[in-house]
């Protein structure tokens, strides 16, 4: 029974719209990950956006609880039901049906579709919710309905906003299976398992006062993993078909079965493999900050448990195919990104395995000396030198009922951060505001005057050396940073690269190499070419790359409009880069664009350019800008007043960048490449302006060269002719190889022809197939050594020998491995010096088994 499909179909038949699982990274700055099914409907429930035309919906939402406020990571492997990634089935009403229908739907699905026995079901409600009690008693004995207070049965989005009582459905897993003091309804034990929660949003909460909502709503959630376990009659989610194949595969790779003491490690690996794979499929890679760091923590926690099971090299990536078999049909991103997921997991595993042995040795040595608190210095060294996240060390200590000296760890961590800042040479807001506190207090922020000017008479406010130390002057040949009172140089932001240029006057010349913003202060990196620069001097600041950057930035706005026209309004910006030589635009879209779509988008942009659309810029109140349809980029911070860039009737966007005054200034536009960035995110790379001229010139040059090389004015005909010649030559090579194959040794053992030999030339797979087709009873194993690799192919027809077993016996001799069917098998090896030994062993095997 496919419970996921059964659930979605059930509510679809009740008139609900089936909504796809939203990304694991939510469009919500308050959340690290999507952690519940209602997250994508949050703005509807709060009233920020109106309810859709169909006010009922259902979904199966992928959720992660492994960071931030909602973190189940430390419980995984120790309980029967905690997971880092899980699926939440839900049905939602936005001011449509309420308690009566919500309860009826839940009861019907549980007792009819799932056919769970009624005598195993219990219901909890809020202590004040008589309405829910009266509805529930139509379906279940009143004695099986329990009332609880706010802690257990009242839900709120926060201190303010929608809230209401909730009703939970529990499944009794049997007194015979559980006997702890917490195994009662409402206790922490696992006997009574909550499977469904129905939230009745009927109040608006503000300042502690709850006011009835004009249109009460429904938000429900049912844990898919728990229900699968119940239906399959197992008491632990990890024993269900959702996880068991992964646990079994870990056991197969480890070559040992789980025991009571080790089963937790198998379960951690199975769970974490799911979370890591799904995060990678949605573009969350491994890193040192934010979500990528959470992904790294999860992977390294799994690898450490693998280390406990005896793994000493990458193994997690070998589990991905099993996960795809379990979940790939519904979540096709896993299939599409399979190679990428495996590659990224293996690389991260290999990085950690390089240091884990040394780290574990250090950990165990310190553990011997630990009585109460584990050394903060050692914990920091494990983090800093060996890549052990702090919570991994804490997890290992938890098994020993010990804790880290966190005060010392934090002290060392803060000292390292301070040291890193002192030596920091980056750009943008990566440096902390404290690093520029003195500059802010002394000078405040400087003014950008570059929207109207590409050159300006500016006063040097201050100068900094390469390490951001304030200096009175920069001498000839020195590189540093300059702060001008009014600067025409645009700082890197909003996808637009910072300006370069020069300071020019009679005394000296200095080159502006880049421009960045440091917590409001616009600084330009400068190299002094002639004479020295000093504070207080007046210089002529000149921008040299602005025009070509502006062309690419304006073309990006037109591109976004064209994409929406061709692919639909659901397309939204996911990132961009604009400089003087190219543009890069990332956008949300679930699949690769077709060649026809790419061509249509390119034609649309060029049409907008040739129409000569006038560009205009306005400062508007943010609400007015939104009413005009201005497009904002998610993740950007906007104030009460926003800068809106408009091109005719085709593009209106929030933007702080620089642009052309008329689309004709852009020239022409060419898409160079369309590719995938991550699941659901595509990327277009393109050129315009001078870069487009260079691009077309390079194409013309290449075409001329091709025509010259193939000696055919009709390039396409010439290429087709060459392809035919290549095809013919390949066939001739194959025939030549077959013809040059040396005679193969064969002998009769009883009534069976046995062929075992080393073949220098020819297609040994074909030779094996031909031998099977040409004989009634044959056992054949051929070995071929080429360069530093060995290939083995075996076949069997109407004999006692199984080709797969034969190959497994012989392949290790040449340093390889493989297998296959009883009638056909193959393997690879890397020790060409052992081919004669392998041949002799293969023949002996045949004689012994016939």
N, C-alpha and C positions, 0 to 999 in steps of 0.2 A: 504493500500500500504506500503510495507516494503522498504522505501527509501534507507536504507543502502544497502540492497541486490540488489535493482534495479540499484544503482550506480555502485557497484562492478561488477555486471553481464554485464552492459553496456560497461564498459571499458575492461572487459575480452574478450568480443566479438569483441573489436577493436584491440585485440592482446596484451593487457597489462597483465603482470603477477600480480596476486592478492597477495599482501604481507600482512602478519598478522600485527596487531598492535604491535609495539615494547613496551618493559616495560616502566612504568612511570619513572623509574630511568634510565636515558640514559647513554650510554657508552661515556660520554662527561663531563670532569671535569669542563667545563665552565657553565654547566646548572644544576640547582637544580632539575628540572623535565623536562620530555619531554613536550614541549609546542607548538609543531607544527608538521604537518605531514611530513615535509621534514627533521626532525632531523635525522632519521635513514639513510637518503641518503646524509647527509652532506659531508662525505668524498668522495663520488662520484662526487658531484658538485664542490668540491674544487680541485679535481684531485689527492687527496691523495691515492685513490685506483681506479683501472680501472673500466669502466662501465661494468655491467653484460652482459652475452650473449644476454639476452633479454633487449634491452635498453629502454623499457617502463614498467611502473609499476603503480599500483593503490592500495590504501589502505584506511581503515577507522581507523584513529589513535586516541586512547585515549590521551587526553592532560590535563595537570593541569597547571593553572596559579594562584598560591596561595603563592608565595614566590619568593625571589630573584628579578631579574630585571622585570620579567613578573608576576605581581600580580594584580588579579582582585578581591581579597577577599573583600575589603572594599566596592565594588560596588554591591555585591550580595545582593539581596533583595530590592535594591533601584532602579534598572533599569529592563527593560524588557528582557535584553539579556546577561547580564554578569553571568558567572558561574565559579566556582572553577574547576570543571571537565567538559569537553565537548568532543564531537567527531568531528574530522575533516576529511571530505572526500577529497581525493586528487588524482590527476593523474599526472604522472611525465614522462618526456622524458629526457634521458641522451644522448644528442647529436643526437637524432633521429628526430622526427617531431618538428616543431616550431610554429610560430604564426598562420599560416593558419589553420593547423589541430587543434591546441589547441582551437581556437575560434570556429571552426566548431563543435567540440565535445561538448563544453560547450553549445552552442546555441541549438544543437539537443537535448541534455539531458533536458535542461530547458523547451524548448517549445514543445517537443514531449513526452518524458518520463514523465516529471512532468506536462506537459500541462499547464504551467503558461501563462496567457494572455500576448501577446506581448505589448499591450498598457499600461501594468503596469511595463514594464522593461526599465531601463536606463543603459547606459554604460559610464564609465569614462576611459580615457587613459592619458598617459603622454603628456604634451603639445608639445613635440618634435616628438612624435611617429606617423608620417604620415602613415607608413606601417600598423600599427594597425587600424588606421582610415579607410584606404581604404578597409581593410578586413571587418571591422565591418559594413560598409555601405551597404554591400551585404545582410545583415540580418536585419538591423534596420534603421529607418529613421535617416539621419545625424543630424537632430535637437535633437535627443535623445542621441547623443554622446557628452560628455563634456570633455574638456581638463583641466588637473590640473598639478601643478608643482611637484617638488621633494618630498615635504612634504607628499602629498597624493598618488602620483602614481609613485614612484621610490623606488625600494627595494634593499637593500644591506645587505650582511651577516655581514659586519663589515667595518672598515676603509680600509681593504685590502680583496681581494677575489672576487668571482663572484658577479655580480650585474646586474641590468637592470630595464627597465620600467615595469610597471604592468598595468593591465586593470581590473577594478572592475565592477561587474554586480550588479545593485541595483533593489530592488522591491519596488514600490510605494504602501504603505499601505492605501493611500487615504487621501485627504485633509479634508474629512469630519470627520476623526478620530483624526486629529492632528492640532494644531493651534499655536504652540510656534514660537518665532522668529528664532529658530534653525531648524525648519522643512523645510529645503530646501536641495537640492542635494549638499552634501559636508558639511552640517551643523551637529551639535551634536544631533539634534532631531531624533526621531524614525520613522518619516514618510517614509523616504527613507532608506530602510534596505539593507545593503550590504550582499549579499548571496554567492558571489563567487569572488575569487581573482586569476587572472592569472598572474604569474610572468614570464617575458621573460628574462631569464638570457643570455645576449648577450655580456657582457663586463667583463673584468678583471680589478679590481680597485687597484691601488698602488700609494701611495704618491699623491693622488688627480688626477691621470691620469687614464682615462678609455680606455682600449685597447680592440678591438673586439675579442671575443673568437673564436677559430677555429671551435668549435662545440657548437653552442648555445643550451641551454636546457630550459625545461619547468618545473615549480613548481606551482601547483595550490592548492587551498584550498576552500572547501565549508562547512560552518557550518551546521551540521546535525540538531541541535536543532532549528535553525532559519527556515530551510526549512520545517521541520515537522509542525511548528507553522503556516507558510504561507499556506501549503496544507490543514491544518485543519481549516483555516479561523479565527484564533485567533490572537490578536495583542500583546500577551505576551507569551514568551516561556513557562512560568510556567502554562499557561492555556491549554497547549497541552497535548497529551496522554503520553508524555515523563515524565511529572512532575505531572500532575493533580491527578493521583491515589495516589501519595505520599502526596500531599497536603490534599486530602480527608481523607487519613488514619490518618494524624496528627489531623485533625478536629474530627475524630471519637474518637481517644484516648483522646483528650482534652475535648470532649463532648461540643464543642462550634464551631459555624461556623465563618469563617473569616469575619472581617469587614474592612472597608477602612483603619482604624487605625492599625489593627493587621495583615493584609494580608502579610506584609513584613516578619514577623516572621515565618509564615507558609512556605513561599518560601525559606527563609534562611535554615530552617530545611531540606526541601526536597532537596535542592541543596547540602548542606553539607553532608547529609547522603550518597549521591552518591560518593563524593570524598573520604570520610573516608572509605567506604566499599571497593572501588577499591584499595586504598592504602594498606589496611590490606590484601586484597586478593593477593597482590604482595609483601608481606613481610615487608611493612613499618609500624611498630608498633607505639605505643605512647611513646614519650620520651621527653628529655629536650634539645636536640641539633639537628641541621640539619633537615632532612626530618621528622623524628619522632616528632620533636617539632612542625613542621608545621601541621602535622596530629592532634596533641593534640590541637593546637590553633583552628583548624577548628571545631573539635568536641565540644570544650568548648564554642565556639561562638554559636553553634547550641543549646547546652544545656541552655545557658543563655536566648536565645530567647524562648525556651520551658518553662523556669522559668517564663517569662513574660506572657505566656499563661496559667499558673497555674499548670504546672507539678512540682511535688515535689519528684519524684522518677524516676528511669531510665525508659526511654520510647523509645529512639532512636533505640535500638536493635529490638524493635517490628516492625520496619518499613522495616527491611531487606528483609523479604519474599515478600513484595510488589515490592521492587526494583528488586528482582530476576525474578518476573513475567514479568517485563518490559524489562530487559536487559540480563537475565540469559541464554536465548537460544543462543545468539551470544557470550557472554562472559561467557563461562562455568566455569571459575575459581570462579565466584560468587557462583554457585551452589555447586561446590566441597568444597569450604571453608566456606559455610554458617554457620555451627556451630561455627567455629573458629571466624568468623567475629562478630557474635552475642555476643559471650562470651567476646571478647576483648572490644567491644563497651560498653556492660553493666558494665564491671569492671571499665572502665574509667569514665563512667557516675556516677557510685556510688561513686567513689573517689571525683569527683567534687561536687556532691550534698551534700556531708558531710560538705562542707565549703561554698557553694554558698550563703546560707541564711545569714550567718554572714558577708560575704563579701559584699553582697548587702546592708545590714544594714549600714555598715561602709561607703560604697559609697554614699548612700542617705543622711546620716548625714553630710558628707563633702560637698555634692552638695548644701545643704542649705546655706553653708557659702561661696560658690564660686561665685565670680563676673566675674573675667576674666580668671584666670588660676587655674585649679584644682591642689590641693596640690601634689607635687612630693613625699613627705613623705608618704601620704596616698596611692598614686598609687603604690609605692614600697611595702608598707605593703600588699596591695591587691595581688601583685605578689608573695611576699616572704612567706606570711602566709596563704593566701587563694587560691593560685594557679590561679589567674587571669592574663593571659598574658597581657602585656602592651597594645597591639593593641585591646584587648577586652575592656579594660577601655577606650581607645581612641574611640572605636566604640560607647560605651554607651554615651560618652560625645559629640560625633558628633551629636547625636539626640538633644542635648541641645545647639548646636553651641558653644561648649566650647573646650578648649585644656588643655593638661597636662603641668605642669611645668617640661618639659623634662630635663632641665639642672640639677635640684635637683635629679630627678629620676636617671639619669646617674651617678651622683656623688655617690649616695648611692649604686648603682649597682656595680660600680668599687670598692668601699670600701669593699663590701661583697666578691667580687672576690679575692681581695688582702688578706683578712682574711682567705678565704678558702685555698689559696695557702700556707699560712704560716703554716696551720695545716695539709697540704696534706701528705698522707703517701702511695700513690699509687706507680705504677711503669710505666715505659715507658714514652713516650713523652706527657703524659697528663699534666705534669707540664710545665709551660712556660719556655722559654729559659732564661728569666730574672732571674728566681730562681737560675740558675746555672752560671750566668754571671761572678761572681767572680771566680768560678772554671775554667771557660773557659779562662778568662784573665790570671789567675795565672799559669795554667798548660797545657792548650790546651786539645786536645782529646788524649786519650791513645790508644795504639796499640793492636789489637787483633791478637794473634799468635796461636790461637786454631785450625786452619786448619791442621797444621803440628804437634801440640803438645797437649797432654792431661795432661802434667805436665810441670812446668816452674819455674825457679828461678827468682822471680819478686821482684821489690822494691815497698814498700808502698809509693805512692805519697802523699796521704792524707786519713784521716778518717773522717766520718760524724756520728753524732748521728742519732737516729730514725727520727728526724724532719729535717734532712739534714743540720744541723748546723755543721760547720767544727770544729773538736776537735783535740788535739794533740795526744790523746791515747784513747783506749777502754780497760776498765778493765775486769777482770775475771767475767763472768756472764752477761756482757752487750751485747746488740744487737745494731748494727749500719750498716753503709755502708763503703765499702773500695774501693779505686781507686788504681789499680796497674799500674805501668808504661807500662808493657807488660803483658797482661792477656790471659790465655788459656780458660777462661770461656766465652762461647757464650751467648750473650744477647738475650732475647726473641724477635723474629722478624720473619717475613715471614711464620708464622704458626708454627715455631719450638720453643718449650719451652726453657727457659734459663737453663744453666748448674747449677748443684749443685756440691759440692765437699768439699774440706778442705784446710786449710793452715797448713802444718806440718813442724816442725823442732825440734831441741833438746829442745828449750825453751818452746814452746807452741803449743797448738792445737786449731784451730778455725774452725767452721763449716760454709760453704757457703750454705745458704738456698735458694737463688734465684739470678739470674743475669738479669739486665735490662739496657736499654740504655736511657740516658737522654740527648737529643739533641747532640748526638755524643760522649758523655762520657759514657764509659762502667763501671757500678758500680755493685758490688756484695753485697747482704745483708749478714751480717756475725754475728755469735754469738760466743763470745770468751769463750772457755771451760776452758783453763788453762793459767795462767800468763796473762800479758797485752800485747796489740799490740801498737806500736808507729810508727809515721811517720819516713820514711827513713829506716826502717828495711828491710832486705832481707829475703824473705820467700819462701818456696817451695809450689807453688799453684798446686793442684791436682784435676782434673775433675773425678767424679766417675760415672756419668750416661750417658756419651756421647755415648757409643757404642750402647745401646739399643735405644736411641733417633735416632741415625743415621740410624739404621735398619728401623725404622718406617718412617723416612723422605724419604729414598730411595724407600721404598715400595709404598709411596704415588705417586712418579713419575711413577713407573711402573703401578700403578692403573689408573692414568690418561690416559696413553697410551692404556691400556686394554679397558677402557670405550669408548675411541674414536673408537677402532676397532669394538666393539660390538654395540654401540649406534649411531655412526656416528661422523664426524668431527665437528658438531655443538656443541658438548659437550665442555664446557670450565669451568675452575676452578672458583668457587665463594667464596672460603675460605677454610682454612685447619687448623688442629691442630696436632702437632706431639710431643709426649713425650715418656717417657721410657716404658709406659704400654699400649699405644694404639695410633691409628691414626684416625682422622676424616677428611673426604674430602667432601666438598660441591661442587656441579657442576650443570650446567644448563641443565635441561631436563624437558619436559612438563608433564610427567606422571610417575607413579610408575614403577619400573623395574619388570619384571616377574621373577619367581623363576628360570626359564631356563637362563635368561640373567645374573642374579646374579651368578649362578653356572658357566656360561661360563667365566665371568670376573674373578672369583676366580681361575679357572683352568688356564686362560691365565697368570695371575700374577705368579702363582706357576711354570708355564712352563718357564717364563722369569728368575725366580730365579734359577731353576735347570740347566739352560743353562750356568750358570757361566759367565754372561756378565760382562766384566771389566768396572769399573767406571772410568771416567776421568773428570778433571776439567780444563777449559781454561779461560783466560781473553781475551776477544775479543772486537773489536769495535762493537757497537750495531748494525750497519747496516749489518756487516758481520754475526753476530749471527742470525739476522733475515733471512738472505739469506740461512743459513744452516737449517732453519726451527725451530729454538729454540722457545719454547712456553713461552710467557710472561703472567703474571697475571694482569688482569685489576685492576687499582687502585694503583699498585706499581709504585714507581718513579725510573727511571733508568738513569744513567749518560751516558757519551759517551762511556765508557768502561764497559762491563758487565761480570759477572762470569757465565759461561755456564757449566752445569753438564750434562754429557753424559753417557748413559748405552747402549753399543753395538749399534745395529741398531733399537732399539725400543723406546728410550727416549732421547730427547734433550730439556733442559729447562733452562731459566734464573733462577738462584738460588744463594742465599748468605748463605745457610745452610750447615750443615755437613752431610757427606754421607759415606756409606760403600765403600770399594775399589773393591768389587766383589759382584754380586747379591747372590752368594752362602752364603755369610755371613748373609743374611737376615733369612735363615732357612726356615720356612714355613709361609704361609699367609692364614688367615681365615676372611671372612666377617661375622661380628656379626649381623649387622642390616642395612637395607636400609629404609629410611623414607623421608618424605617431610619436608622441612624447610619453604618454602613459595611458592607462585605460581611460577612455572617454575624453582624451585631450589630443588634438591634432596640431600640427605646426605647418605654417606656410613661410617660406623664405622667398624674398623677392627683391628686385632692384628697380630704381627709377632714376630720372635725371641723368647726370654724367655717367653714373654706374651702368645705366641701361644702355647708353651709347657704347661703352666699353664692352658690354656683354654682347651686343649685336655685332660689333666689329670682330670679336673673338669667334663668334659663330661663322661669320662670313669667311674669316681666315681659315678656320678648320674645314669648311666646305670646299674651299679652293684647294686645300691640301689633299683632302679625300679624293676630289676629282682627278687631281694630278696622280695620286697613288694608284687608283683603280683604272686610270686611263679610260674613263667613260663619263661623258657629260651627264648622262642620266645616272645619278648616284644610286638610286634605289635599284635599278636594274643591275648595276655593277655589284652591289652588295649581295643581291640574290644569287648572282652568278658565282661569287666567291663562296657563299654558303653551300651551294650545290657541290662545288669542287671539294670543299672540306668534308662534306658528307661522303663523297665518293672515296676520298683518301682514307677516311676512318674505316670504311668497309674493307678497303684493300689491306689495311694494317691488320684488321681482325682475321681476314682470310690468310694473310701471310703468317700470323702467329699460329693459327690452327695447323697450317701446312708444315710449319717447322717443329711441331710437337714431336718429341722423341718417342719411340715405342714404349708402352707402359707395361711393366711386369705384371703378369697375372698367373694364377695357378688354381687348380681344382682341389678343393677339400671336400671329400665326399661328392655330393651332387651339386655343390655350390661353387660358383666362380668367385674367387677372392682376388681383389686388385688392391695392392698397397704399394705406393711408389712416390718418389719425389719428381715433380714435373717442373721443368724449367720454363717452358713457354705454353701459351694457350690459356683458354678460359676453363679453369678446373671445375667450376660449377656446371658448365655445359657438358664437360666430359662425364661427370658423375650422372647427370640426367640421361645422357645418351646410353651409358652403361646400364642404367636401370630399365630404360625403354627397350634395350636390345637383348636382355637376358631374363629368363624366368626366375632364376635364383642367383642373386649377386650381393656381395658385400664389398664396398669400395671405400677407401680412404686415401685421398691425395694430399700431398704437401707441396707448397710452393713458396720459395724464399725470394723476395725481391727487396733490394737495398738492405735495410735493417729490420724488415718486417717479415713475418711468417703467416701464411694463410693455410688453414686446414678445412677440407670439405669432406664429409662422409655421407654415404647413402646405403640403404639396405632395402632389399626386396625379397619377401618370402623366406626370411632367415630368422634365426634366433637372436641375431645381433640387433640391438637398438642403436641407431646412428647417434642419438643424443648422448647416450651413456658412453659410447665409444669415444666421441669427441672429448667429453669431460675427463676421460681417463688419460688421453694423449696430450691435450692442449697444455697442461701445466709443465710438461717437459720442456716446451719452447717458451715458457714464461708467459703463458696466456690463459685464456678461459673462454668458455662459450657453451653452446648447447643447441638443442633444437628438438625436432620431432623424431619419432622412432625411425621414420623413413628418410629423413634428411636433416643434417645438422652442419654447422660451420663454426669456426673459431678463429681468433687472431692471436699471434704471439710476437715476441720481440727478440728472441734468442736464436739467431740463424745458425749458430754453431752446433745446435742440438738436433738438427733436422734428421740426421742419420739415426740417432738414438730413438727419436720419435717414430721413424719408419719401422725400426726393428721391434719396438714395443707394440706398435699397431698390428704388425703381423702376428706376433705372439698372442695378443688379445683375441684376434680373430680365430686362431687355431684352438684356443682354450674355450671359446664360447660357441663354437659351431658343433 
